[in-house]
Amino acid sequence: MLYASDLARTFGFRDVLVDDRIDDLPDLIACLLADAVERRLRRNLTRSYRHRDGILTRVRGRIDSLNTETRRLLSMGEVFCRFDELTIDTPRNRLVHAALERMARLVEGPERAHQCRSLASTFARAGVEGRRPPRSEIAQNQIGRNDSTDQYMIALAELAFDLALPTEECGSKSIAAPEREEMWVHRLFERAVIGFARAELEPLGWRVHGKFPLTWQVSSASEGLPAILPRMETDFVLDAPESGHRTIIDTKFTSIVRPSRFADARLKSEYLYQMYAYLRSQEGLAPQWDHARGLFLHPAIETSVYERVVIQDHLLIFATVDLSRTVPEIRNELRCVLFGEDHGTARTRLPVESK
């Protein structure tokens, strides 16, 4: 949910237990919060109006006649006014400022702590207080359609203070219950992997392209063919920072193998044909396509598969990520798979299905 961010849809509420074993959670939240804040600062922080009143030498907003007459302000050339002021010191910005300072104290890595402190200083220089606002102020500060980009950043800032994750067990804490419709969970896995790549690899210089369309190199075609020619679109593409090596990645929320009545389980041949078409159809368009890699990534439970094959100068990788493992192990496994390395666990040898 954290990495997928914009797909954290909910359906009603349910009572669950929360897991407060947070050994790895602060670093994860700090990484995502810092990234979200940096992206938001590029477009300026959201401003809002706040109500103020005071004694002024000129009229601003509405005049409070009672206070003006009671204090005899007119004789001194002053007037008591009530007015709304546009400010950047809003409850949501104060919450983010306070969350950054908190994460700077909790994270272990000095670089991440420095990043959080630096961003907190940016808020302070802009005039945003570092005091955490009460929940009543946050509740009153509704996020409108024009500033919906703040929602993810605010959710991470609130999580920085809670530092607890929901479990699958029933308990006393009421939270929003995520939907479990199969197609949505498939998209959640896809977006989570893309979000992980952006959070982990982009700071290292990698380029992450989401929903990458591919084109057929058509030399001639009949008039009606373009309307019925299948489109090609892969989930996302990774470009290495120095070598320029390109990797096409396709996530599949299915089993990596298909059972067979007369033989051992085999890789699904249609996936192999799909990736073969992706890679071969782009040859000659640019140098990075000539030796591009293909990666199929599947979720798994208590199973680990990492198989490689080179076909006509293109490396194809079939891999799984074991979601039953601990959070640090899952993150390390994803890093290794995206970098194109064997994650060091027991591997399952699988043949390719033939038709």
C-alpha positions in Angstrom: 0.0 0.0 0.0 2.8 2.4 0.8 4.7 1.9 -2.4 1.6 1.8 -4.6 0.3 5.0 -2.8 -2.5 6.1 -5.2 -4.1 2.7 -5.2 -4.8 2.5 -1.5 -8.5 2.3 -2.0 -10.7 1.2 0.9 -14.0 -0.5 1.4 -15.8 0.2 4.7 -14.0 -0.4 8.0 -12.9 -3.4 10.1 -11.3 -4.0 13.5 -7.8 -5.5 13.4 -4.7 -5.9 15.5 -1.7 -3.7 14.7 1.9 -4.8 14.6 4.2 -2.4 16.5 7.4 -4.3 15.6 8.8 -1.3 13.7 12.5 -2.2 13.3 12.4 -1.4 9.6 9.4 0.8 9.4 10.9 4.2 10.2 13.5 3.9 7.4 10.8 2.9 4.9 8.4 5.8 5.9 11.3 8.3 6.0 12.3 7.3 2.5 8.8 7.6 1.1 8.0 10.8 3.1 11.2 12.6 2.0 10.5 11.6 -1.7 6.9 12.9 -1.5 8.0 16.2 0.2 10.7 16.8 -2.4 8.2 16.3 -5.2 5.7 18.6 -3.5 8.3 21.4 -2.9 9.0 21.5 -6.7 5.4 22.8 -7.1 5.3 25.0 -4.0 3.4 24.0 -0.8 -0.3 24.5 -0.5 -1.4 27.8 1.0 -4.6 28.4 2.9 -6.6 31.1 4.6 -6.6 31.4 8.4 -8.8 33.7 10.6 -7.0 36.5 12.4 -8.1 39.5 14.5 -6.2 42.4 15.9 -5.6 46.2 16.3 -4.6 47.8 13.0 -3.9 51.3 11.8 -6.0 50.6 8.6 -9.1 48.7 7.8 -8.7 45.1 6.8 -11.6 42.7 6.5 -14.4 43.5 8.9 -14.4 46.1 11.7 -15.3 44.8 15.1 -17.3 47.9 16.3 -17.7 46.6 19.9 -13.9 46.2 20.6 -13.1 49.4 18.7 -15.5 51.5 20.8 -14.7 49.7 24.1 -11.0 50.3 23.7 -11.4 53.8 22.3 -9.2 52.9 19.4 -10.5 55.5 16.9 -9.1 58.3 19.1 -5.7 56.8 18.6 -6.1 56.3 14.9 -6.5 52.5 15.2 -9.3 50.0 14.6 -10.0 46.4 15.7 -10.5 44.2 12.6 -11.3 40.6 11.9 -9.9 39.2 8.6 -8.7 36.1 6.7 -5.0 35.9 5.8 -3.4 33.7 3.1 -0.5 31.7 4.7 1.7 28.8 4.1 1.7 28.0 7.9 -1.2 25.6 7.6 -2.0 22.6 9.8 -1.1 20.1 7.1 2.3 21.8 6.5 3.0 21.9 10.2 2.2 18.2 10.4 4.7 17.4 7.7 7.3 19.6 9.3 6.9 17.9 12.6 6.9 14.5 10.9 10.2 15.2 9.2 11.8 16.3 12.5 10.5 13.1 14.1 11.9 10.8 11.4 15.3 12.6 11.5 15.5 11.3 15.1 14.3 7.8 14.4 16.1 6.7 11.3 19.4 4.9 11.6 21.2 6.0 8.4 23.0 9.4 8.7 22.2 10.3 5.1 18.4 9.8 5.5 18.5 11.7 8.8 20.3 14.6 7.1 17.8 14.6 4.3 14.9 14.8 6.7 16.5 17.6 8.7 17.3 19.5 5.5 13.7 19.3 4.4 12.5 20.3 7.9 14.8 23.4 7.7 13.2 24.3 4.3 9.8 24.3 6.0 11.1 26.5 8.9 12.6 29.0 6.5 9.3 29.2 4.7 7.6 30.2 7.9 6.0 26.8 8.8 6.0 26.0 12.5 7.5 22.6 13.7 4.8 22.0 16.2 2.5 19.1 15.5 -1.1 20.4 15.2 -3.9 18.6 17.1 -6.0 16.1 15.2 -9.0 18.4 15.3 -7.1 21.0 13.2 -6.1 18.4 10.7 -9.7 17.1 10.5 -11.0 20.7 9.8 -8.4 21.3 7.1 -10.1 19.4 4.4 -8.2 18.4 1.2 -10.0 19.8 -1.8 -9.9 18.8 -5.5 -7.2 21.4 -6.4 -4.8 20.3 -3.7 -5.3 16.5 -3.8 -1.6 16.0 -4.4 -1.1 16.7 -0.6 -3.1 13.5 0.3 -0.2 11.0 0.0 2.2 13.3 1.8 -0.2 13.9 4.7 -0.9 10.1 5.0 2.8 9.4 5.3 3.2 12.2 7.9 0.4 10.8 10.0 2.0 7.3 9.7 5.3 8.8 11.0 3.6 9.4 14.3 1.6 6.2 14.5 4.4 3.8 13.4 2.0 0.7 13.4 0.9 -1.5 10.5 -2.4 -3.4 10.4 -2.3 -7.2 10.4 -4.7 -9.9 9.1 -6.0 -10.7 12.6 -9.1 -9.3 14.2 -8.5 -6.8 17.0 -9.7 -3.6 18.6 -8.3 -1.0 16.2 -10.7 0.4 13.6 -9.1 1.0 10.2 -10.2 1.3 6.6 -10.5 -2.1 5.1 -8.7 -2.5 1.7 -10.6 -4.0 -1.2 -9.6 -7.5 -2.3 -11.1 -7.7 -5.8 -8.6 -9.7 -7.9 -8.0 -7.3 -10.7 -7.4 -4.4 -8.3 -4.9 -6.5 -6.2 -3.1 -7.3 -9.5 -2.8 -3.6 -10.2 -1.8 -3.0 -6.6 1.1 -5.4 -7.0 2.1 -3.8 -10.3 2.0 -0.3 -8.9 3.8 -1.4 -5.7 6.8 -2.8 -7.7 6.9 0.5 -9.8 6.8 2.6 -6.6 9.5 0.5 -5.1 11.7 1.0 -8.2 11.1 4.7 -8.1 11.9 5.0 -4.4 15.0 2.7 -4.4 16.5 3.1 -7.9 15.8 6.7 -9.1 18.0 8.2 -6.3 20.8 6.0 -7.7 20.4 7.5 -11.2 18.1 4.8 -12.7 15.3 5.9 -15.0 11.9 4.4 -14.4 9.3 4.6 -17.2 5.8 3.5 -16.2 3.3 2.0 -18.7 5.7 1.9 -21.6 4.0 1.6 -25.1 5.8 -0.4 -27.7 5.3 0.0 -31.5 5.3 -2.5 -34.3 7.9 -1.8 -37.0 5.4 -2.0 -39.9 6.8 -1.5 -43.4 3.5 -1.8 -45.2 -0.1 -2.6 -44.2 -3.6 -2.7 -45.6 -5.9 0.3 -44.8 -7.9 -1.4 -42.1 -5.1 -3.1 -40.3 -4.2 -0.3 -37.8 -7.6 -0.4 -36.3 -7.3 -4.1 -35.4 -3.6 -4.5 -34.9 -2.9 -5.5 -31.2 -1.2 -2.9 -29.1 1.9 -3.6 -27.1 2.4 -2.1 -23.6 4.6 -3.3 -20.9 4.2 -2.4 -17.2 7.4 -0.4 -16.9 10.9 -0.1 -18.2 14.2 0.4 -16.3 17.3 2.2 -17.7 20.5 1.6 -15.9 22.4 4.9 -15.1 25.8 4.2 -16.7 25.6 1.2 -19.0 22.3 2.3 -20.5 21.0 -1.3 -20.3 17.3 -1.4 -20.7 15.0 -3.9 -18.9 11.4 -4.5 -19.9 9.4 -5.6 -16.8 6.0 -7.2 -16.8 4.3 -8.1 -13.5 2.0 -11.1 -13.4 -0.4 -11.7 -10.5 -0.6 -15.4 -11.3 1.5 -18.6 -10.6 4.7 -18.5 -12.5 4.2 -22.1 -13.7 1.3 -24.1 -15.1 0.7 -27.7 -13.8 0.9 -30.5 -16.3 -0.8 -33.9 -16.3 2.1 -35.7 -18.0 5.2 -33.7 -16.8 6.5 -31.4 -14.1 5.1 -27.9 -13.8 6.4 -25.6 -16.6 6.7 -21.9 -17.4 3.8 -20.6 -19.3 4.7 -20.5 -23.0 2.5 -17.5 -23.8 4.5 -15.3 -21.5 7.7 -16.4 -23.2 6.2 -15.5 -26.6 4.9 -12.2 -25.2 8.4 -11.1 -24.0 10.0 -12.4 -27.2 7.7 -10.2 -29.2 8.4 -7.2 -27.0 12.2 -7.5 -27.4 12.6 -8.5 -31.0 10.0 -6.0 -32.3 12.0 -3.0 -30.9 15.5 -4.0 -32.3 17.1 -1.3 -34.4 15.0 1.6 -32.9 17.7 2.6 -30.5 21.0 1.1 -29.2 19.4 0.3 -25.8 16.9 -2.0 -27.5 19.4 -4.2 -29.3 20.4 -6.1 -26.1 17.5 -5.2 -23.9 16.5 -7.6 -21.1 13.1 -9.0 -20.2 11.9 -9.7 -16.7 8.7 -11.4 -15.6 8.0 -10.8 -11.9 5.4 -12.9 -10.0 4.3 -12.9 -6.4 4.7 -16.2 -4.5 4.2 -17.7 -1.0 7.0 -19.8 0.4 8.4 -20.4 -3.1 11.4 -18.9 -4.8 12.1 -19.0 -8.5 14.8 -17.2 -10.4 15.6 -18.5 -13.9 17.6 -16.9 -16.7 17.9 -17.7 -20.4 19.6 -15.9 -23.3 17.6 -16.1 -26.6 19.1 -14.3 -29.6 21.2 -11.9 -27.5 18.3 -11.0 -25.2 18.4 -12.1 -21.5 15.0 -13.3 -20.2 14.4 -13.6 -16.5 11.6 -15.4 -14.7 11.5 -14.5 -11.0 9.2 -14.4 -8.0 9.2 -12.4 -4.8 8.1 -14.3 -1.7 5.5 -12.2 0.1 5.5 -14.5 3.1 9.0 -13.3 4.2 9.8 -10.4 6.5 9.8 -6.9 5.2 13.6 -6.5 5.0 13.9 -9.8 3.2 11.2 -8.8 0.6 12.8 -5.5 0.0 16.2 -7.1 -0.5 14.8 -9.7 -2.8 13.1 -7.1 -4.9 16.4 -5.1 -5.1 18.3 -8.1 -6.3 15.7 -9.1 -8.9 15.5 -5.5 -10.3 19.3 -5.3 -10.4 19.3 -8.6 -12.3 21.0 -10.6 -9.6 20.1 -14.0 -8.1 18.7 -13.3 -4.6 20.6 -16.2 -3.1 17.6 -18.3 -2.0 16.8 -21.9 -3.0 15.8 -21.8 -6.6 13.3 -24.0 -8.4 14.4 -25.4 -11.8 11.5 -25.3 -14.3 11.3 -26.4 -17.9 9.5 -24.2 -20.5 6.1 -25.5 -21.7 5.8 -26.3 -25.4 2.7 -26.4 -27.5 
